[in-house]
Amino acid sequence: MAVFLFRILLLIAVFILAYSAIKYLVNPKRKLELAHEKKQFYFLDDKQNVRKNFLITYRGVIFEGEKYLGTTDSAFEVVNVQVWANNTDKLQGLNKEDFYFIEKEILLSYPNSQITWKSPIKDLLLK
């Protein structure tokens, strides 16, 4: 009887470990950090929650965007997005085309939005 109970507890422990490992591997925050380390593009967003900011990593820089809900012709949608870099020291080496790429990716998710950048990126794009 004790051996049978031990096997059941061992089986439950294996399932808990497997579940934890799967949850860790599919965690979007972990994917963002991994893309940031590899200097790749990754867009982390909860489209269902307008109040929650989105994060973008691109070429080793993390950008944060704030969404604002408004009205369009037929529905309530995100109409304005403000984007800024969390660490402006890492912007070195990025050019206008990089920021246009980020804008294009944001517009794929929020096609009716107007994107505004905060300084110093705004200053570069106005030149």
N, CA, C and O atoms as CSV, one atom per row, in Angstrom:
chain,resi,resn,atom,element,x,y,z
A,1,MET,N,N,0.826,-1.195,0.000
A,1,MET,CA,C,0.000,0.000,0.000
A,1,MET,C,C,0.872,1.262,0.000
A,1,MET,O,O,0.562,2.219,-0.709
A,2,ALA,N,N,1.941,1.275,0.773
A,2,ALA,CA,C,2.831,2.426,0.862
A,2,ALA,C,C,3.551,2.640,-0.471
A,2,ALA,O,O,3.775,3.781,-0.875
A,3,VAL,N,N,3.911,1.565,-1.146
A,3,VAL,CA,C,4.588,1.678,-2.431
A,3,VAL,C,C,3.635,2.278,-3.473
A,3,VAL,O,O,4.041,3.113,-4.281
A,4,PHE,N,N,2.386,1.854,-3.449
A,4,PHE,CA,C,1.379,2.377,-4.368
A,4,PHE,C,C,1.156,3.877,-4.137
A,4,PHE,O,O,1.067,4.645,-5.095
A,5,LEU,N,N,1.068,4.288,-2.887
A,5,LEU,CA,C,0.888,5.697,-2.547
A,5,LEU,C,C,2.113,6.523,-2.961
A,5,LEU,O,O,1.974,7.652,-3.432
A,6,PHE,N,N,3.298,5.962,-2.786
A,6,PHE,CA,C,4.529,6.647,-3.195
A,6,PHE,C,C,4.562,6.843,-4.709
A,6,PHE,O,O,4.975,7.900,-5.186
A,7,ARG,N,N,4.131,5.831,-5.473
A,7,ARG,CA,C,4.107,5.938,-6.935
A,7,ARG,C,C,3.115,7.020,-7.399
A,7,ARG,O,O,3.396,7.752,-8.348
A,8,ILE,N,N,1.986,7.116,-6.746
A,8,ILE,CA,C,1.003,8.146,-7.097
A,8,ILE,C,C,1.564,9.540,-6.811
A,8,ILE,O,O,1.423,10.452,-7.627
A,9,LEU,N,N,2.197,9.698,-5.657
A,9,LEU,CA,C,2.805,10.986,-5.320
A,9,LEU,C,C,3.928,11.337,-6.291
A,9,LEU,O,O,4.076,12.497,-6.674
A,10,LEU,N,N,4.709,10.357,-6.684
A,10,LEU,CA,C,5.774,10.571,-7.651
A,10,LEU,C,C,5.205,10.971,-9.018
A,10,LEU,O,O,5.753,11.846,-9.688
A,11,LEU,N,N,4.128,10.343,-9.419
A,11,LEU,CA,C,3.474,10.676,-10.681
A,11,LEU,C,C,2.898,12.103,-10.644
A,11,LEU,O,O,2.999,12.838,-11.626
A,12,ILE,N,N,2.311,12.481,-9.537
A,12,ILE,CA,C,1.794,13.844,-9.378
A,12,ILE,C,C,2.937,14.857,-9.436
A,12,ILE,O,O,2.792,15.913,-10.051
A,13,ALA,N,N,4.049,14.554,-8.815
A,13,ALA,CA,C,5.209,15.454,-8.843
A,13,ALA,C,C,5.739,15.622,-10.257
A,13,ALA,O,O,6.125,16.726,-10.641
A,14,VAL,N,N,5.765,14.553,-11.035
A,14,VAL,CA,C,6.232,14.630,-12.418
A,14,VAL,C,C,5.299,15.518,-13.235
A,14,VAL,O,O,5.764,16.330,-14.035
A,15,PHE,N,N,3.985,15.373,-13.042
A,15,PHE,CA,C,3.029,16.224,-13.757
A,15,PHE,C,C,3.184,17.690,-13.371
A,15,PHE,O,O,3.100,18.565,-14.233
A,16,ILE,N,N,3.405,17.966,-12.109
A,16,ILE,CA,C,3.590,19.351,-11.662
A,16,ILE,C,C,4.862,19.940,-12.267
A,16,ILE,O,O,4.853,21.091,-12.701
A,17,LEU,N,N,5.940,19.187,-12.304
A,17,LEU,CA,C,7.179,19.667,-12.923
A,17,LEU,C,C,7.015,19.906,-14.419
A,17,LEU,O,O,7.512,20.902,-14.945
A,18,ALA,N,N,6.327,19.006,-15.104
A,18,ALA,CA,C,6.102,19.176,-16.539
A,18,ALA,C,C,5.236,20.407,-16.797
A,18,ALA,O,O,5.520,21.168,-17.722
A,19,TYR,N,N,4.199,20.616,-16.011
A,19,TYR,CA,C,3.333,21.782,-16.154
A,19,TYR,C,C,4.118,23.073,-15.917
A,19,TYR,O,O,3.971,24.043,-16.661
A,20,SER,N,N,4.943,23.075,-14.888
A,20,SER,CA,C,5.751,24.266,-14.600
A,20,SER,C,C,6.740,24.556,-15.723
A,20,SER,O,O,6.947,25.716,-16.079
A,21,ALA,N,N,7.342,23.533,-16.274
A,21,ALA,CA,C,8.297,23.724,-17.362
A,21,ALA,C,C,7.607,24.276,-18.608
A,21,ALA,O,O,8.150,25.153,-19.280
A,22,ILE,N,N,6.434,23.777,-18.915
A,22,ILE,CA,C,5.699,24.269,-20.083
A,22,ILE,C,C,5.273,25.717,-19.875
A,22,ILE,O,O,5.389,26.534,-20.789
A,23,LYS,N,N,4.786,26.040,-18.689
A,23,LYS,CA,C,4.388,27.421,-18.396
A,23,LYS,C,C,5.586,28.366,-18.513
A,23,LYS,O,O,5.440,29.490,-18.992
A,24,TYR,N,N,6.752,27.925,-18.085
A,24,TYR,CA,C,7.959,28.736,-18.181
A,24,TYR,C,C,8.357,28.950,-19.641
A,24,TYR,O,O,8.731,30.059,-20.022
A,25,LEU,N,N,8.281,27.914,-20.450
A,25,LEU,CA,C,8.725,28.005,-21.838
A,25,LEU,C,C,7.809,28.874,-22.697
A,25,LEU,O,O,8.281,29.501,-23.645
A,26,VAL,N,N,6.529,28.927,-22.393
A,26,VAL,CA,C,5.600,29.716,-23.208
A,26,VAL,C,C,5.293,31.076,-22.596
A,26,VAL,O,O,4.409,31.781,-23.082
A,27,ASN,N,N,6.005,31.458,-21.541
A,27,ASN,CA,C,5.796,32.747,-20.900
A,27,ASN,C,C,6.231,33.872,-21.840
A,27,ASN,O,O,7.386,33.900,-22.265
A,28,PRO,N,N,5.324,34.803,-22.173
A,28,PRO,CA,C,5.687,35.871,-23.113
A,28,PRO,C,C,6.779,36.806,-22.586
A,28,PRO,O,O,7.572,37.325,-23.372
A,29,LYS,N,N,6.831,37.027,-21.282
A,29,LYS,CA,C,7.894,37.880,-20.717
A,29,LYS,C,C,9.267,37.257,-20.956
A,29,LYS,O,O,10.235,37.962,-21.241
A,30,ARG,N,N,9.346,35.937,-20.837
A,30,ARG,CA,C,10.608,35.247,-21.069
A,30,ARG,C,C,11.006,35.371,-22.539
A,30,ARG,O,O,12.182,35.544,-22.861
A,31,LYS,N,N,10.012,35.279,-23.426
A,31,LYS,CA,C,10.303,35.427,-24.854
A,31,LYS,C,C,10.796,36.840,-25.167
A,31,LYS,O,O,11.679,37.021,-26.006
A,32,LEU,N,N,10.228,37.832,-24.496
A,32,LEU,CA,C,10.680,39.213,-24.679
A,32,LEU,C,C,12.127,39.371,-24.225
A,32,LEU,O,O,12.938,39.972,-24.929
A,33,GLU,N,N,12.450,38.839,-23.062
A,33,GLU,CA,C,13.820,38.934,-22.547
A,33,GLU,C,C,14.810,38.203,-23.443
A,33,GLU,O,O,15.929,38.670,-23.652
A,34,LEU,N,N,14.397,37.058,-23.970
A,34,LEU,CA,C,15.267,36.291,-24.864
A,34,LEU,C,C,15.511,37.055,-26.166
A,34,LEU,O,O,16.641,37.099,-26.654
A,35,ALA,N,N,14.470,37.652,-26.728
A,35,ALA,CA,C,14.631,38.441,-27.947
A,35,ALA,C,C,15.477,39.681,-27.675
A,35,ALA,O,O,16.247,40.106,-28.537
A,36,HIS,N,N,15.339,40.261,-26.489
A,36,HIS,CA,C,16.141,41.430,-26.129
A,36,HIS,C,C,17.623,41.075,-26.047
A,36,HIS,O,O,18.474,41.836,-26.507
A,37,GLU,N,N,17.927,39.929,-25.465
A,37,GLU,CA,C,19.318,39.487,-25.367
A,37,GLU,C,C,19.914,39.200,-26.741
A,37,GLU,O,O,21.089,39.476,-26.984
A,38,LYS,N,N,19.093,38.641,-27.645
A,38,LYS,CA,C,19.568,38.305,-28.991
A,38,LYS,C,C,19.460,39.477,-29.964
A,38,LYS,O,O,19.819,39.352,-31.135
A,39,LYS,N,N,18.961,40.623,-29.473
A,39,LYS,CA,C,18.784,41.833,-30.280
A,39,LYS,C,C,17.882,41.580,-31.484
A,39,LYS,O,O,18.176,41.997,-32.604
A,40,GLN,N,N,16.776,40.885,-31.222
A,40,GLN,CA,C,15.785,40.601,-32.248
A,40,GLN,C,C,14.521,41.414,-31.983
A,40,GLN,O,O,14.395,42.071,-30.949
A,41,PHE,N,N,13.590,41.359,-32.929
A,41,PHE,CA,C,12.321,42.050,-32.771
A,41,PHE,C,C,11.322,41.143,-32.067
A,41,PHE,O,O,11.196,39.967,-32.410
A,42,TYR,N,N,10.611,41.688,-31.083
A,42,TYR,CA,C,9.512,40.968,-30.424
A,42,TYR,C,C,8.507,41.995,-29.926
A,42,TYR,O,O,8.881,43.019,-29.355
A,43,PHE,N,N,7.233,41.713,-30.147
A,43,PHE,CA,C,6.148,42.615,-29.792
A,43,PHE,C,C,5.278,41.917,-28.757
A,43,PHE,O,O,4.592,40.944,-29.071
A,44,LEU,N,N,5.305,42.413,-27.520
A,44,LEU,CA,C,4.537,41.836,-26.412
A,44,LEU,C,C,3.373,42.760,-26.107
A,44,LEU,O,O,3.567,43.900,-25.684
A,45,ASP,N,N,2.153,42.259,-26.324
A,45,ASP,CA,C,0.976,43.100,-26.143
A,45,ASP,C,C,-0.213,42.248,-25.732
A,45,ASP,O,O,-0.377,41.117,-26.190
A,46,ASP,N,N,-1.033,42.808,-24.867
A,46,ASP,CA,C,-2.314,42.214,-24.504
A,46,ASP,C,C,-3.390,43.055,-25.184
A,46,ASP,O,O,-3.822,44.075,-24.647
A,47,LYS,N,N,-3.816,42.622,-26.364
A,47,LYS,CA,C,-4.751,43.416,-27.159
A,47,LYS,C,C,-6.116,43.555,-26.493
A,47,LYS,O,O,-6.850,44.502,-26.776
A,48,GLN,N,N,-6.456,42.631,-25.622
A,48,GLN,CA,C,-7.754,42.696,-24.958
A,48,GLN,C,C,-7.785,43.754,-23.857
A,48,GLN,O,O,-8.861,44.222,-23.484
A,49,ASN,N,N,-6.632,44.132,-23.337
A,49,ASN,CA,C,-6.549,45.092,-22.239
A,49,ASN,C,C,-5.939,46.389,-22.765
A,49,ASN,O,O,-4.731,46.474,-22.986
A,50,VAL,N,N,-6.786,47.396,-22.962
A,50,VAL,CA,C,-6.326,48.664,-23.516
A,50,VAL,C,C,-5.480,49.431,-22.502
A,50,VAL,O,O,-4.606,50.209,-22.886
A,51,ARG,N,N,-5.729,49.220,-21.241
A,51,ARG,CA,C,-4.995,49.950,-20.208
A,51,ARG,C,C,-3.562,49.457,-20.017
A,51,ARG,O,O,-2.736,50.162,-19.437
A,52,LYS,N,N,-3.268,48.267,-20.495
A,52,LYS,CA,C,-1.939,47.691,-20.312
A,52,LYS,C,C,-1.023,48.099,-21.463
A,52,LYS,O,O,-1.354,47.894,-22.630
A,53,ASN,N,N,0.110,48.666,-21.134
A,53,ASN,CA,C,1.076,49.095,-22.141
A,53,ASN,C,C,1.685,47.893,-22.840
A,53,ASN,O,O,1.737,46.796,-22.285
A,54,PHE,N,N,2.147,48.116,-24.073
A,54,PHE,CA,C,2.836,47.052,-24.786
A,54,PHE,C,C,4.332,47.313,-24.749
A,54,PHE,O,O,4.778,48.439,-24.530
A,55,LEU,N,N,5.094,46.256,-24.966
A,55,LEU,CA,C,6.559,46.330,-24.989
A,55,LEU,C,C,7.053,45.799,-26.322
A,55,LEU,O,O,6.541,44.810,-26.847
A,56,ILE,N,N,8.050,46.471,-26.853
A,56,ILE,CA,C,8.695,46.044,-28.094
A,56,ILE,C,C,10.190,46.038,-27.844
A,56,ILE,O,O,10.741,46.976,-27.269
A,57,THR,N,N,10.832,44.984,-28.278
A,57,THR,CA,C,12.287,44.977,-28.261
A,57,THR,C,C,12.764,44.908,-29.711
A,57,THR,O,O,12.256,44.133,-30.522
A,58,TYR,N,N,13.745,45.736,-30.004
A,58,TYR,CA,C,14.278,45.810,-31.360
A,58,TYR,C,C,15.731,46.243,-31.279
A,58,TYR,O,O,16.037,47.312,-30.752
A,59,ARG,N,N,16.613,45.424,-31.795
A,59,ARG,CA,C,18.055,45.695,-31.807
A,59,ARG,C,C,18.610,46.027,-30.427
A,59,ARG,O,O,19.459,46.908,-30.287
A,60,GLY,N,N,18.132,45.327,-29.421
A,60,GLY,CA,C,18.652,45.500,-28.072
A,60,GLY,C,C,18.075,46.661,-27.303
A,60,GLY,O,O,18.536,46.958,-26.201
A,61,VAL,N,N,17.071,47.330,-27.857
A,61,VAL,CA,C,16.426,48.455,-27.180
A,61,VAL,C,C,14.982,48.058,-26.866
A,61,VAL,O,O,14.285,47.495,-27.710
A,62,ILE,N,N,14.548,48.357,-25.651
A,62,ILE,CA,C,13.162,48.072,-25.274
A,62,ILE,C,C,12.365,49.368,-25.377
A,62,ILE,O,O,12.713,50.385,-24.778
A,63,PHE,N,N,11.293,49.302,-26.150
A,63,PHE,CA,C,10.376,50.412,-26.307
A,63,PHE,C,C,9.079,50.072,-25.583
A,63,PHE,O,O,8.660,48.915,-25.539
A,64,GLU,N,N,8.456,51.090,-25.023
A,64,GLU,CA,C,7.173,50.899,-24.353
A,64,GLU,C,C,6.157,51.800,-25.037
A,64,GLU,O,O,6.464,52.931,-25.416
A,65,GLY,N,N,4.953,51.286,-25.187
A,65,GLY,CA,C,3.907,52.049,-25.849
A,65,GLY,C,C,2.650,52.099,-25.008
A,65,GLY,O,O,2.246,51.109,-24.397
A,66,GLU,N,N,2.045,53.267,-24.990
A,66,GLU,CA,C,0.811,53.474,-24.237
A,66,GLU,C,C,-0.322,53.667,-25.238
A,66,GLU,O,O,-0.222,54.476,-26.160
A,67,LYS,N,N,-1.403,52.911,-25.041
A,67,LYS,CA,C,-2.531,52.936,-25.971
A,67,LYS,C,C,-3.652,53.808,-25.402
A,67,LYS,O,O,-3.898,53.826,-24.196
A,68,TYR,N,N,-4.319,54.527,-26.300
A,68,TYR,CA,C,-5.444,55.363,-25.903
A,68,TYR,C,C,-6.657,54.980,-26.737
A,68,TYR,O,O,-6.589,54.927,-27.965
A,69,LEU,N,N,-7.747,54.719,-26.070
A,69,LEU,CA,C,-8.982,54.310,-26.718
A,69,LEU,C,C,-9.748,55.533,-27.197
A,69,LEU,O,O,-9.784,56.559,-26.518
A,70,GLY,N,N,-10.350,55.420,-28.355
A,70,GLY,CA,C,-11.152,56.501,-28.898
A,70,GLY,C,C,-12.177,55.935,-29.861
A,70,GLY,O,O,-12.339,54.719,-29.969
A,71,THR,N,N,-12.859,56.814,-30.553
A,71,THR,CA,C,-13.901,56.372,-31.473
A,71,THR,C,C,-13.426,56.488,-32.911
A,71,THR,O,O,-12.714,57.421,-33.282
A,72,THR,N,N,-13.835,55.525,-33.699
A,72,THR,CA,C,-13.651,55.586,-35.143
A,72,THR,C,C,-15.047,55.719,-35.760
A,72,THR,O,O,-16.012,55.999,-35.050
A,73,ASP,N,N,-15.157,55.523,-37.052
A,73,ASP,CA,C,-16.460,55.650,-37.707
A,73,ASP,C,C,-17.471,54.624,-37.215
A,73,ASP,O,O,-18.671,54.898,-37.181
A,74,SER,N,N,-16.994,53.453,-36.836
A,74,SER,CA,C,-17.941,52.389,-36.511
A,74,SER,C,C,-17.773,51.756,-35.138
A,74,SER,O,O,-18.632,50.979,-34.722
A,75,ALA,N,N,-16.687,52.063,-34.413
A,75,ALA,CA,C,-16.472,51.361,-33.143
A,75,ALA,C,C,-15.487,52.129,-32.263
A,75,ALA,O,O,-14.881,53.118,-32.675
A,76,PHE,N,N,-15.355,51.629,-31.031
A,76,PHE,CA,C,-14.320,52.118,-30.134
A,76,PHE,C,C,-13.065,51.290,-30.379
A,76,PHE,O,O,-13.090,50.062,-30.287
A,77,GLU,N,N,-11.975,51.972,-30.689
A,77,GLU,CA,C,-10.713,51.285,-30.955
A,77,GLU,C,C,-9.565,52.143,-30.445
A,77,GLU,O,O,-9.757,53.286,-30.030
A,78,VAL,N,N,-8.379,51.574,-30.483
A,78,VAL,CA,C,-7.180,52.327,-30.118
A,78,VAL,C,C,-6.902,53.321,-31.246
A,78,VAL,O,O,-6.674,52.928,-32.390
A,79,VAL,N,N,-6.922,54.608,-30.911
A,79,VAL,CA,C,-6.739,55.644,-31.935
A,79,VAL,C,C,-5.433,56.404,-31.773
A,79,VAL,O,O,-5.013,57.110,-32.691
A,80,ASN,N,N,-4.784,56.273,-30.624
A,80,ASN,CA,C,-3.532,56.981,-30.402
A,80,ASN,C,C,-2.584,56.079,-29.625
A,80,ASN,O,O,-2.979,55.413,-28.668
A,81,VAL,N,N,-1.342,56.070,-30.048
A,81,VAL,CA,C,-0.305,55.280,-29.387
A,81,VAL,C,C,0.900,56.180,-29.181
A,81,VAL,O,O,1.393,56.798,-30.124
A,82,GLN,N,N,1.370,56.250,-27.941
A,82,GLN,CA,C,2.607,56.980,-27.645
A,82,GLN,C,C,3.693,55.960,-27.356
A,82,GLN,O,O,3.483,55.022,-26.588
A,83,VAL,N,N,4.839,56.141,-27.962
A,83,VAL,CA,C,5.938,55.188,-27.840
A,83,VAL,C,C,7.187,55.926,-27.380
A,83,VAL,O,O,7.456,57.047,-27.812
A,84,TRP,N,N,7.940,55.286,-26.503
A,84,TRP,CA,C,9.202,55.845,-26.031
A,84,TRP,C,C,10.169,54.706,-25.722
A,84,TRP,O,O,9.771,53.553,-25.561
A,85,ALA,N,N,11.433,55.058,-25.646
A,85,ALA,CA,C,12.475,54.091,-25.313
A,85,ALA,C,C,12.701,54.117,-23.811
A,85,ALA,O,O,12.792,55.186,-23.208
A,86,ASN,N,N,12.791,52.929,-23.205
A,86,ASN,CA,C,13.035,52.858,-21.766
A,86,ASN,C,C,14.436,53.329,-21.404
A,86,ASN,O,O,14.635,53.938,-20.353
A,87,ASN,N,N,15.400,53.053,-22.261
A,87,ASN,CA,C,16.780,53.448,-22.012
A,87,ASN,C,C,17.303,54.149,-23.259
A,87,ASN,O,O,17.687,53.497,-24.230
A,88,THR,N,N,17.317,55.471,-23.229
A,88,THR,CA,C,17.700,56.229,-24.420
A,88,THR,C,C,19.189,56.108,-24.748
A,88,THR,O,O,19.600,56.449,-25.858
A,89,ASP,N,N,19.997,55.635,-23.813
A,89,ASP,CA,C,21.425,55.461,-24.083
A,89,ASP,C,C,21.684,54.383,-25.127
A,89,ASP,O,O,22.712,54.416,-25.805
A,90,LYS,N,N,20.769,53.427,-25.266
A,90,LYS,CA,C,20.957,52.328,-26.206
A,90,LYS,C,C,20.447,52.633,-27.605
A,90,LYS,O,O,20.484,51.762,-28.474
A,91,LEU,N,N,19.971,53.853,-27.842
A,91,LEU,CA,C,19.448,54.207,-29.161
A,91,LEU,C,C,20.546,54.434,-30.188
A,91,LEU,O,O,20.260,54.581,-31.376
A,92,GLN,N,N,21.771,54.464,-29.758
A,92,GLN,CA,C,22.887,54.712,-30.662
A,92,GLN,C,C,22.926,53.644,-31.744
A,92,GLN,O,O,22.882,52.448,-31.453
A,93,GLY,N,N,23.010,54.084,-32.994
A,93,GLY,CA,C,23.074,53.164,-34.122
A,93,GLY,C,C,21.739,52.966,-34.816
A,93,GLY,O,O,21.704,52.429,-35.924
A,94,LEU,N,N,20.651,53.377,-34.209
A,94,LEU,CA,C,19.345,53.252,-34.853
A,94,LEU,C,C,19.112,54.459,-35.758
A,94,LEU,O,O,19.518,55.575,-35.434
A,95,ASN,N,N,18.457,54.228,-36.890
A,95,ASN,CA,C,18.167,55.310,-37.814
A,95,ASN,C,C,16.667,55.419,-38.054
A,95,ASN,O,O,15.882,54.688,-37.450
A,96,LYS,N,N,16.272,56.325,-38.931
A,96,LYS,CA,C,14.853,56.574,-39.181
A,96,LYS,C,C,14.127,55.330,-39.686
A,96,LYS,O,O,12.981,55.082,-39.311
A,97,GLU,N,N,14.789,54.559,-40.527
A,97,GLU,CA,C,14.155,53.362,-41.084
A,97,GLU,C,C,13.810,52.363,-39.987
A,97,GLU,O,O,12.807,51.658,-40.099
A,98,ASP,N,N,14.604,52.283,-38.944
A,98,ASP,CA,C,14.306,51.394,-37.826
A,98,ASP,C,C,13.018,51.817,-37.123
A,98,ASP,O,O,12.197,50.972,-36.765
A,99,PHE,N,N,12.844,53.099,-36.931
A,99,PHE,CA,C,11.641,53.590,-36.260
A,99,PHE,C,C,10.422,53.458,-37.161
A,99,PHE,O,O,9.315,53.221,-36.676
A,100,TYR,N,N,10.615,53.610,-38.476
A,100,TYR,CA,C,9.506,53.385,-39.404
A,100,TYR,C,C,9.084,51.916,-39.406
A,100,TYR,O,O,7.900,51.609,-39.540
A,101,PHE,N,N,10.051,51.011,-39.259
A,101,PHE,CA,C,9.727,49.590,-39.150
A,101,PHE,C,C,8.890,49.319,-37.904
A,101,PHE,O,O,7.915,48.570,-37.959
A,102,ILE,N,N,9.266,49.922,-36.792
A,102,ILE,CA,C,8.508,49.739,-35.544
A,102,ILE,C,C,7.105,50.308,-35.707
A,102,ILE,O,O,6.136,49.692,-35.263
A,103,GLU,N,N,6.981,51.465,-36.331
A,103,GLU,CA,C,5.664,52.045,-36.579
A,103,GLU,C,C,4.801,51.117,-37.425
A,103,GLU,O,O,3.614,50.942,-37.149
A,104,LYS,N,N,5.399,50.524,-38.454
A,104,LYS,CA,C,4.663,49.613,-39.332
A,104,LYS,C,C,4.150,48.407,-38.548
A,104,LYS,O,O,3.021,47.964,-38.760
A,105,GLU,N,N,4.963,47.880,-37.654
A,105,GLU,CA,C,4.550,46.733,-36.854
A,105,GLU,C,C,3.426,47.103,-35.880
A,105,GLU,O,O,2.527,46.300,-35.631
A,106,ILE,N,N,3.481,48.311,-35.336
A,106,ILE,CA,C,2.405,48.765,-34.444
A,106,ILE,C,C,1.118,48.948,-35.234
A,106,ILE,O,O,0.035,48.596,-34.765
A,107,LEU,N,N,1.244,49.500,-36.435
A,107,LEU,CA,C,0.054,49.716,-37.269
A,107,LEU,C,C,-0.577,48.410,-37.727
A,107,LEU,O,O,-1.767,48.385,-38.040
A,108,LEU,N,N,0.186,47.329,-37.774
A,108,LEU,CA,C,-0.406,46.035,-38.084
A,108,LEU,C,C,-1.370,45.598,-36.982
A,108,LEU,O,O,-2.387,44.963,-37.258
A,109,SER,N,N,-1.049,45.938,-35.740
A,109,SER,CA,C,-1.921,45.580,-34.624
A,109,SER,C,C,-3.030,46.603,-34.402
A,109,SER,O,O,-4.147,46.245,-34.027
A,110,TYR,N,N,-2.719,47.865,-34.633
A,110,TYR,CA,C,-3.682,48.951,-34.399
A,110,TYR,C,C,-3.753,49.828,-35.652
A,110,TYR,O,O,-3.142,50.897,-35.693
A,111,PRO,N,N,-4.489,49.387,-36.668
A,111,PRO,CA,C,-4.473,50.095,-37.959
A,111,PRO,C,C,-5.090,51.493,-37.920
A,111,PRO,O,O,-4.768,52.322,-38.772
A,112,ASN,N,N,-5.962,51.774,-36.964
A,112,ASN,CA,C,-6.613,53.080,-36.911
A,112,ASN,C,C,-5.923,54.052,-35.967
A,112,ASN,O,O,-6.501,55.073,-35.593
A,113,SER,N,N,-4.705,53.745,-35.583
A,113,SER,CA,C,-4.047,54.576,-34.577
A,113,SER,C,C,-3.065,55.556,-35.206
A,113,SER,O,O,-2.531,55.339,-36.294
A,114,GLN,N,N,-2.855,56.626,-34.482
A,114,GLN,CA,C,-1.834,57.605,-34.835
A,114,GLN,C,C,-0.690,57.405,-33.842
A,114,GLN,O,O,-0.911,57.391,-32.631
A,115,ILE,N,N,0.508,57.253,-34.343
A,115,ILE,CA,C,1.653,56.953,-33.488
A,115,ILE,C,C,2.443,58.229,-33.252
A,115,ILE,O,O,2.823,58.923,-34.195
A,116,THR,N,N,2.685,58.529,-31.980
A,116,THR,CA,C,3.526,59.669,-31.619
A,116,THR,C,C,4.688,59.150,-30.783
A,116,THR,O,O,4.514,58.313,-29.898
A,117,TRP,N,N,5.860,59.659,-31.079
A,117,TRP,CA,C,7.074,59.278,-30.367
A,117,TRP,C,C,7.406,60.361,-29.359
A,117,TRP,O,O,7.136,61.542,-29.580
A,118,LYS,N,N,7.990,59.946,-28.263
A,118,LYS,CA,C,8.478,60.918,-27.288
A,118,LYS,C,C,9.936,61.239,-27.604
A,118,LYS,O,O,10.615,60.498,-28.315
A,119,SER,N,N,10.391,62.344,-27.064
A,119,SER,CA,C,11.739,62.825,-27.293
A,119,SER,C,C,12.748,61.805,-26.742
A,119,SER,O,O,12.437,61.184,-25.725
A,120,PRO,N,N,13.869,61.598,-27.305
A,120,PRO,CA,C,14.562,62.234,-28.417
A,120,PRO,C,C,14.224,61.628,-29.784
A,120,PRO,O,O,14.703,62.126,-30.803
A,121,ILE,N,N,13.424,60.584,-29.829
A,121,ILE,CA,C,13.095,59.936,-31.109
A,121,ILE,C,C,12.266,60.895,-31.963
A,121,ILE,O,O,12.453,60.972,-33.177
A,122,LYS,N,N,11.356,61.620,-31.326
A,122,LYS,CA,C,10.515,62.567,-32.058
A,122,LYS,C,C,11.378,63.613,-32.751
A,122,LYS,O,O,11.089,64.011,-33.879
A,123,ASP,N,N,12.424,64.053,-32.089
A,123,ASP,CA,C,13.313,65.062,-32.675
A,123,ASP,C,C,14.017,64.516,-33.917
A,123,ASP,O,O,14.195,65.245,-34.893
A,124,LEU,N,N,14.418,63.250,-33.894
A,124,LEU,CA,C,15.073,62.643,-35.050
A,124,LEU,C,C,14.108,62.522,-36.216
A,124,LEU,O,O,14.474,62.812,-37.355
A,125,LEU,N,N,12.882,62.096,-35.948
A,125,LEU,CA,C,11.926,61.881,-37.029
A,125,LEU,C,C,11.413,63.175,-37.647
A,125,LEU,O,O,10.944,63.165,-38.786
A,126,LEU,N,N,11.491,64.285,-36.924
A,126,LEU,CA,C,11.034,65.570,-37.462
A,126,LEU,C,C,12.047,66.210,-38.395
A,126,LEU,O,O,11.695,67.092,-39.177
A,127,LYS,N,N,13.298,65.779,-38.325
A,127,LYS,CA,C,14.347,66.367,-39.179
A,127,LYS,C,C,14.206,65.914,-40.607
A,127,LYS,O,O,15.000,66.308,-41.461
